[in-house]
């Protein structure tokens, strides 16, 4: 099989081919989301490690544009769910409807049945509706009226979340946050990027002009290649030490779960492959520790009162841990 970037994939993708596919996707999405390479790279890591991305930011910063651009670059179906206080779980997963002609119930799939699902402003819905995504995100399937329905492959949820202090929002429960492989914020563009964006939009719409650079079959093969990336014992021990340190760090009431360790290992494999390597290095763990772990930590009400001082964030805690957990000698570079 040959993808649109000209990379062979009949017997599995070598690391350099994975990098070429990733670069093609990132370049295409970058024409829409200007100046946000780190965010695009993290979205690719989530896609190739079979995880999901939580984007917490203010309205109008490009959260939905990222998802739409990624879907168009991949040539896959996308859907958008606008989470509101009156949204019901069946509005997400779908519902069985009685067909009088056949005398049987027929399942009508909900918007979660797409390769890339935009869960817009997820924290505006009630916790009951938020939880409707849990099975889909974890098991890549939906159960309705006793029947199980598989979801598309690849499958990526890009959930957007407004800051909780904004009016009409509910904080995501710990169990829901733990399902997201990573969290990020897009932020405002710099002056040059914002000026370029205005100029581009006057000439044409880059999202409308975006064409696929690969396809779902190629992405599935790349995901399989990511699973084969080697995680050496020394790097695995370092990863586990970082995760376990979150559970004993001063000022942390709830540390990262074992699922977090699994997510971090998958993400590190994806990053290594996107950099053209067939093995994970400690640098992959360091680069992804904050995006993968920080949103899972729950600090004490008084905040972090250790060496970081009061008012420190979970990001600060991760930085402190990385500064003190030694990288094993002999770990691959």
N, C-alpha and C positions, 0 to 999 in steps of 0.2 A: 504494500500500500504506500502511496505517496501523498503527503499533505501538500497544502498550497504553498508552503515555504520551500518545497523541494527536498524535504528530509525523508530518507527512507526509514520504514518502520516495520518491515516484514517479520523480523525476528526479535523485536525489542529495540528500544531506542538507547543508543549509547549516550553518555553524559553530554557530549558536545552537541548532539542532536536535540536533546532536551533543552539545552541553553538556547539554541537557535529558535525553537518553537516559542519559548518563553519571551525571548527578545522581540520576536515578531508581534506577539500579542501585546506586550508592554508598549512597543512603539505605536501600535494602532490606537490603543486606549489613550496614550499620551497626547494624541492630537485633539482629544476632547477634554481631558483633565490636564490642563497645562501646568507644568511646574510641580507636579505631585508624584514624582517617580517612586518615592518610598511607599506611599499608600498603594500605588498600582502593584508594586512588587509584593507587598504583603497580601493583597487580594489574590495574586497568582499563587503565593505560597499556600493560602487557604484552599484554593481550588485544587491544587495538585496534591495536597495532603488530605483531601476529602474532609475538610473542616468548614467552618462557617465564620463570617466576619461581622463583628459589631462595630458600627461607626457611630461614635458619639460626637455630635457637633451641633452648631447652630444651624437654623434653616438657611437654605440658599448657598451652601458652600460646595455643592456638587456631589452630594451623596448618591442621589438617584441617577445622575449622569454617569457616574462611575459604573454602576450596575448595567445600565443600558449599553454603554460603550463596550463593556466586557462581553456582554451577550452577543452584540453584533460582530465583534472581532472573532468570536468562537463560532458564529453561525448557528446558535442554538436558540431555543424558545426561552422567552423571559416573561415574567408576570410581576405585577405590582399589587401589593395588598396595603391599602391605607388603613392603618390601625386607628380605631376610634373607640370611645367608651361603650358604644352600643354594638360593636362587632361581636358576632357569635363564633364559637369554635367551628361550626359547620361552614361558616363563610370562608374559612381558611382551608379546611380539609376536603369539603364537598359533602354531599348528602344523597341518601337513597330516596328516590321518588317512585311512587306507585304508577305503573303504566297500565291503564285500563285495557288497552288493546291486547296486551300480552298476559295480563293478570299477574304480573310479577313486579318486584321492585328493581329499579335500575339505578346504578350508581352514577351520579353526575359529579365528575371531578372538580375540585375547587382549584383556586389559583396556585396552590402549592405544587401542582403537577406541572412543573416547568423546570428546565435545567438551572436557570438562575432566577431566584425569587427575591424580589425586593420587599422586605417587610418594613414599610415606611412608618416611622414614628412609633415603633413597637411599644414604647412605654406609655402611650396614650390609651391603650386598651387595658381591660381588666386583667388581673393575674390569671383568671380562668381561660381567657382567650389566648393570652401569651403562652400558656402551657400547651395549647393545641399544636404548637410547632415542635414540642419536645421529641415526640416519637419520630416525626419526619426528619429532624436534624440528627438524631442519634441512630435510628435504625434504617433510614432512607426508605420508609414505607409509612402507609397510613392505614389504620384499622377503623372501619365504619360498619356498624351493625354486624359485628362478628366476622367480617370479611377483610382480608389484608390486600392492599393495593400497593405494588412497588412504584417507586418514583423514578424519575429520569436519571440517567447516568451520562455525563457528570451531573452532580447536584450541589448547588451552592446557595446558601441563604446569606444575603447581604442585608442585615437589619440596621436601620438607622434609628438613632435615639437622641432626642433632645436632652439637654442638661436637666436633671431632675428638679432644679429650682424653678424651671419655667412652669407657668400655669397649666394645670390640667394633665400632669404627668404622674405616672406611678413608677417607683423604683423597681427595677427587675430583681426578682428573688435570686438568691445565691444559686439555686439549682438551675435556673434558666441561664444565668451568666456563665456557669460552668460548661454549658453546651457549646458556647462559642469558642472556637480555637484561639481567636485573637481579637483584640480591640484596638482601634486606632481613632484618630481625629484627622480630618482633612485640613481644617483651618483655612484662614483667608489666604488668597494668593498674594505674592509680593507685587509691588507696583508694576514691574515690567511684565509679569505674567498677566496681571489684570488688564493692562493696556493692550497687550497682544490679543487677549480674549475678546475684548470689545471690537478690535479691528477685524479679527477673523469672523465674528458673528455678523458684522456688517456686510462682508463679502459673501459668506455662505454659512450653512449650519454644518459643522464638522461631524456631528452625530448622524445627521441624515446622509452625509457623504461617505461614512465609514463602511467599508466592505469587509467581509470575513477574510481572515488570514489563515484559518485552519478550520477543523470541523470536529464534531463530537467524537468520532471514531479515533481521530488522532489524539485528542485529549485523553481518552480512555487508555490508549497505549502509553502515553507519557506518564499518566498516574501509575500504571503498572511498573514503569521503569523507576519511578520514585520509590516505590516499595522495595526495590532491590538495592537501593543505596546502602552501603555498609555503615553500620554504627559500631565502632570498635569498643571493646570492653572498657578501656580507659575513658573514652568520651562518654560512654553510658554512665559510668560511675560519677563523672563530673556533673552530668545532667541531673542525676538523682540527688547528688549532694546539694545542688542549687535549689531544687524543688523542696527538699526536706528542710532546708534552712528557712524557708518561708514560714514553717510551722512553729519555729522556736524563736523567731526574730522578736525583739522587744516591741511592744505596742501592737502586735498582730493578734487579733482574736481568732481568726480563721485563716489558716494557710492554704496553700495550693493542694488540690486533691490528687490522688493517683491518676485520675483521668487527665489532669493537667500535665503530668509527666509523660503520659502517652501522647498527648497532643504536641508537646514540645519536641518529642523525638520525631514525630511525623513531620512537623514543620521544619525541623533541622534537616531532615532528609530532602525535603522539597527545595530548601534554599541551596543545599549543596548541589543538587542536580541542576538548578537554574544557574549556578555558577560554573557548570561544566565539570563537576567532580563526581566520582563514584563512591565517595566516602564523606562522612560528617567530620567536621573539625570543631574544636572548642569555640572558634569564632562564630560558627553558626548558632551555637547555643547562646552565646553572649548577645548576638544581634537580635535574637527572637525572645529572650527571656522576659523583657518588659511587656511587649505586645501580647505574649501568650499567658503570662502569669499575673500581671498587675491587677487586671479586672476581677480576678478570683479572690483577692485578699480582702478581708474585712478587718479594719483597724479598730482598736479600742475606742470608746467614745471620747477619751481624752486626747486621742491622736498618738502619734509616735513620740515617745518621750525619752528615747535612748540617745545615742550620740548625735542623731539627726536633729533633735529638738522638736518642740511641739509644733504641730501644723504640717508635719511632713506627710507626703502622699505615698500611696502604694508604689508609685514609680520610684520614689526616693528609696523605699525599702529594698526594691529589687537592685537598684544601683549599689546600695551598701552591701548587699549579699554578694554581688559579683566582684566587688572590690576585696572581699575577705575570703571567698572560697577559692582555694588554689587550683590552678589548672595542672593536672597530673603531668609529671615528666614523662616524656616518651609518647605523649598523645599525638596523633597525626595532625599535620599542619596543612 
